[in-house]
Amino acid sequence: MIPQDHVGVNPPLLLGTDTTNASSNRFQEPPTITRSESVSVTIPKAPTEWTKTHEKELRCLALKEATENITREEMNRLNWLSFARNHYSNPLSTEEILLQIRRDRILEKMAEALQDYVEFTESTGNKGTTA
């Protein structure tokens, strides 16, 4: 069942996707969505480098977050700026990316094994034994 206020349009919310140039692998700011009678999506131009202006804005927003005086929109901007700084200032090497992928897979397997163990102990009625 579709809610009555459903518009029927699913705007793209893909980070790192540039619809104007599919061959570009640059990361860009998340789209801004405003809601009125229709849905409009604004996709800002992605920066090509990390600048002092970006750094100032990041520090200002981080201070606002530390004092718990930050809006949701500012928090989204802070997250994007943090991601952009890491991407442009300290890009990961290919080896680091592959190592992180391996770590993520191992962590997923560990979480699944732990979940299986918890379900098993709950189903057998064992509350766990402590030594």
Secondary structure, DSSP 8 states (H G I E B T S, - for coil): ---TT--S------TT--SS-TT--------EEEESSSEEEE-----SS--HHHHHHHHHHHHHHHTT---HHHHHHHHHHHHHHHHHHS---HHHHHHHHHHHHHHHHHHHHHHHHHHHHHHHT------
